[in-house]
């Protein structure tokens, strides 16, 4: 088996035509590699759960289940050893900066040509990171960067609890959904408040809502 044939890629995008284009690009780079195609965040997580060795996830920022930056946050927290590259129709610098702050290994605009996408994937597979060279990635306002770092510090279960809080679920309901005790949920909520530097679950929910809208979570920071 050649080295490239041992690779396993996940293409997570809800547009079949674009998935096909990405597949062809990867096949040209890594002949014989295993490529899994999915169209939702839930399906991407299922593949990652069922496979021991995934080398790269190419992730659409707006496919079903992503909910703004929360999907990226969840994948980076749950599967820390797997590089995630965002492939998105969005090209605005703040979105690219925030994705990189939240642990993405690269950000590839869909408008770029196949050759550029190929070079970007190769760069990440060699252990580097890739973003459009003409995008200014200098650090944002200190308060924004601080909150993004706080969000990135949440554990996978804390991310899930925060997203459930944002849908209005009570601790008892969250405990049922996660098959844990209500005391465990309360402990998660306390940890979330501490990590986000907010005083109430209402402020945490405001932050979660902003994340899901792809916006800066403008909540008071202690």
N, C-alpha and C positions, 0 to 999 in steps of 0.2 A: 504494500500500500504506500503510495506517495504521501509526502507530508501534507499536501493540499487536500488529498482525499480524506484525511483524518479530521478536517475542520467541519464544524457544524454552525451554520448561520441561521438566525431567525429573522425573517422579514415580516414586520408587523405593520400593515397598512390596509385600509379598507377599500383601496382602489385596485382591482385586479390587474388593470393594464400597467399601472406603475409598479406593482409587485413583480410583474413579468419582466419589466425593464431592469429592475434591480437584480432579479435572478440571473438574467443574461449577463449583466455586468460582473457579478460574482463568479459565474461559471467561466468567464473568460480569464479571470484572475486566478481562480483556484479550481482547476479541473478536478472533477470527481467529488467535490465537497458536498456534504449533506446540507440541504436548504429547506427549512420549514417555513411555510407561508401561513400567516394568520391574519384575521381582519378585526380582532378586538383585543383589548387589554387582557380580558379574562382568558382568551385562548393563548395569548403569549405567555401568561403565567402558568398555564397548564403544561405547555411545552417545556418551560424551564423547570417545572416541578418533576416532570417525567424523564428528563435527560440529565445525566451527570455532567457532561462536558458540552457546554455551549460556548463558542468562541467570540461571538458578536451578535448583538441585537440591533437591527436597524428599525427605528421606531418612529412612526408618524405621530406628530404631536396632537393631532385633532381627530384621531379615529375613535370609534365608540369605546367608552369606558375610561378614556384618558382624563377627562375633567380637568382641563388646564394642565398645570404642572404636577398635580397630585399623582398621576399615573407614573411619571418619571420618578418622582420621589419614592413611590412604592417599590418600583423595580430596583432602584439603586439600593434601597434599604434591604429588601428581601433577598436579592441575589448580588451581593457585594462584589463577588469575583468576576462577574460578567460585564464586559464593557457595553455601554449603550450609546449608540450614535443616533441623534435626532435627524430625521429626514423630513423636511417640512416645507409647505408652500409659504410659510411665514418667513420673512427675511429681516424684520426690524431688529436693530442691534440690542435693545433692552431684552427682548425674548432670548436672543442667542446668549447674552451674558448670563441671564438667570438660569438657563439650562446648564451652562458650564458650571455655574456656582453650585447647582444641585447635583453635580456629579456626572454629567454626560461626558463622554470621551470625544465627542465631536458634534458638529451641527452642519448639515449639508442642505442648502436650499434646493428644492426640487427643480428650480429653473436652470440649474447648472447642467452642463453637457455631460454625457456619459464618461468621457475621458477624465473630467475633473472628479466626478463621483468615484471612479475607479481609483484614482490617485489618493483620494481622501480615505477610502476604505483601507487601502494598502498601508497608509501612514498609521492608522489606528491599529491595524493588525500587527504592526511592527513595534507597538508599545507607545506610540505618540498620541497626540491629540490633533484635531483638525477643525478649523473654522474658516470661513471666507477671509482671505487675506486683506480685503479692503474694509473689514469691520473693526471698529475700535472696541477692544475688550478691556480697556482700562477700568479699574474698579469704580463702581458707582458710589453714590453718596454713602458715607459710612454707616448710617442707620439702616439703609436698605441692605447693604452687604451683610450687616450683622444679623438681620432677621433671616436672610437666606441661609446663613450658616446655622442658625438655630433650627430652621426647618429641616435642614439636611442632617441634623443630629438625632431626629426622631427615629425610633426603631420601627421595623415593619408593622408590629402590632399597634404601636402608637399612631402611626399614619392611618391605619384602618379605623382605629377608635376616633381619631379626629374627623375623618371623612364621615363616619356614622353620626357623630355629634352634629355635623353640618346638615344632615337630613332630618334632624329633630328627634332622633331616637333617644329614649331615656336609658340610664345605666342598665336597668333591668332588661331592656330589649337588646342592648348591645351585648350583654352577657349571654343572652340566649343565642344570638347570631354567631358569636365567637366560641360558644360552648365553654365558657369560663364562668367563674363566680362573680357576683356583683362587686365583691370586695376587690377582686383583681381589676375590674373595670375602673373602680374608684382610684386605685393606685395608678393606673395608666393615665387617667385624667389629671391627677395631681402632678405626675411627671411631665405631661404635656404643658401644663400651665407654667411649670418651672422652666422648662426648656425654651418656651416661647417668650418668657418674661412678661406674661400677662397675669391679671389678678382674678379673672373669672372665666368660666366656660363660654359665656357670651362673647367675650373678646376673642377667645380661641376660635369660636364658630365664625366670627367676622373674618378672621385671618384665613380660615379654610375656604370661605366663600370667595374671597379675593384670589386665592391660589387657583381655584377651579375656573375662575374667569380669566386666568392668565394675567392677573394684575398684581402689583405690589401690595402685600397685606399691610395696609396702613392702620396698625393697631398700636396703642401706647406701649412703649417698651420701658421696663423699669431701669 
